[in-house]
Amino acid sequence: MVIPGFRIVKYIRNIMFNEQVQPAGIDLTVSKVFKFKSKGYLGVRKRDLSEVYEVPKRNGKWFLAKGVYKVLINEIIHVPKDAVGICFPRSSLLRMGVDVRCALWDPGYYGRSEILLVVHNDEGVVIEENSRIAQIVFIRLTEKPHKLYSGRFRGENI
């Protein structure tokens, strides 16, 4: 069961615009954009995240070439104990040849998340600061989970 946007407002902090509240979720907005500058490593017991550098804005806008970027969102997400969060790109981005990728937000997660922005358009894209780029949706679990999220990204970027 998807929880309506007006019900999940209490789980999302830093909502800036009434337009962010959608029928089935909440729109997430861009705070900062980063470009990857090193390889990452994912092993069984070890992981090294890729290093990034912040992409500078010009007049409150990012001029992004074709490629992959990491985006820090403005909103602080608190996933309820009985739900998971997933997100989808806004259709306006898809119509520009741009995609958004998100990992699953587990029950008990909270933080200011980072999501992936993939510019497929050969001509690039211009994104204004605080633009709505993705929509988070909370899906209610059928039963209580055996545990809540307690990983290294709990409380990130707060």
VENHUUR-V361258 format. One record per backbone hydrogen bond with DSSP energy under -0.5 kcal/mol. NH is the residue of the N-H (numbers start at 0). CO is the residue of the C=O. If there is no record, write none. Layout:
NH;CO / NH;CO
//
This chain:
2;137 / 4;21 / 4;22 / 6;3 / 7;3 / 8;4 / 10;7 / 11;8 / 12;75 / 19;16 / 20;17 / 21;19 / 21;24 / 24;21 / 25;135 / 26;19 / 27;133 / 29;130 / 30;71 / 31;71 / 33;69 / 34;52 / 35;67 / 36;50 / 37;50 / 40;47 / 42;45 / 47;40 / 52;34 / 54;32 / 55;53 / 57;60 / 60;57 / 61;126 / 63;61 / 63;124 / 64;62 / 66;118 / 68;116 / 69;33 / 70;114 / 71;31 / 72;70 / 72;112 / 73;28 / 75;12 / 76;74 / 76;110 / 77;10 / 78;108 / 82;79 / 83;138 / 84;104 / 85;136 / 87;134 / 89;132 / 92;89 / 93;89 / 94;90 / 95;92 / 96;93 / 97;92 / 98;117 / 100;115 / 104;84 / 105;103 / 107;78 / 108;105 / 110;76 / 111;155 / 112;110 / 114;70 / 115;100 / 116;68 / 117;98 / 118;66 / 118;116 / 119;96 / 119;117 / 120;96 / 123;120 / 124;63 / 126;61 / 128;59 / 129;29 / 130;127 / 132;27 / 132;130 / 133;27 / 134;87 / 135;25 / 136;85 / 138;83 / 139;0 / 139;137 / 140;81 / 144;80 / 148;106 / 153;150 / 154;109 / 155;109 / 155;152 / 157;154
//
